[in-house]
Amino acid sequence: MDKLPGILAFVDGVTAAAIGAIVGAVIVIARRTIVDVPTSMLAIAAVLLLLRFKKLSEPMIVTGTAPTRRAWT
């Protein structure tokens, strides 16, 4: 791969574009779904858990937050 700088630059650009698209989608979805205090607390807790535990899977987050959300409704 070291001999193909054009391909490396292309892959870097595609990666940056994908990250930008994902972040944009997260912002749009968050604005539409985080509308009250309990939901915002769950969102903050999920972000903190993801920052703390890099290998934490999405099903674990859903499993952990489902009982707390159920208690608020």
N, C-alpha and C positions, 0 to 999 in steps of 0.2 A: 504494500500500500504506500510505502514511502516514495515510490517512483511515480505515483499518480496524484500530484497535488490538486489537479482539477477535480478529481472524484472526491478527495477529502474535503475540499471547499464546498462542493455540492452537498455532501452528506451533512456538513456542519450547518449549511443554510436550511436544509430540509428539517433538521432537528430543531433549529431555532424557530422556524415557522410552525412546527407541530406544537412546541411548547407554548408559543403565543396563542395559538388557536385553543388549546386546552385551558389556558388561564382565562382567556376571554369567555369561554363557555362557562367556566366556574363562576365568574363574576355575574354573568347574566342569570344563571340558575340561582345563585345565592341571593340576589336582589329580589327574586320572585318568591323564594321559599322561606327566607328568614324574616318573619314578619312579627314575631312576638318574643318576649323574654325567654321562655323555656327553649324555644328553637334556637335562639342565638347562643344560649348557654351550651346547648348540645353541639352546636357548630364550633364554638371556641374549644370545647373539650376535645372534640375530634381532631381539630387542627393541632392542639397541644400534644395529643397522643401520637399523631403521625410525625410530629417533629421530634418527639422523644424516642419513639420506637420506629426506626426506619423500615423494618421488615413487617410491620403490623398490616395484616390483610384487611380488606374491606369487610368481609363477613364477620370478622372479630369486632369491628367497630359497630356494625349493625346489631350484633348480638349483645354487645355491652350497653348500647344506648336505648335499645327497644324497651326494656323494663322501666327505665326512668321516664321515657316519654309517655308510656302507658299510665304511669302514676300521676302525671300532670293533667291528663284528660278526663 
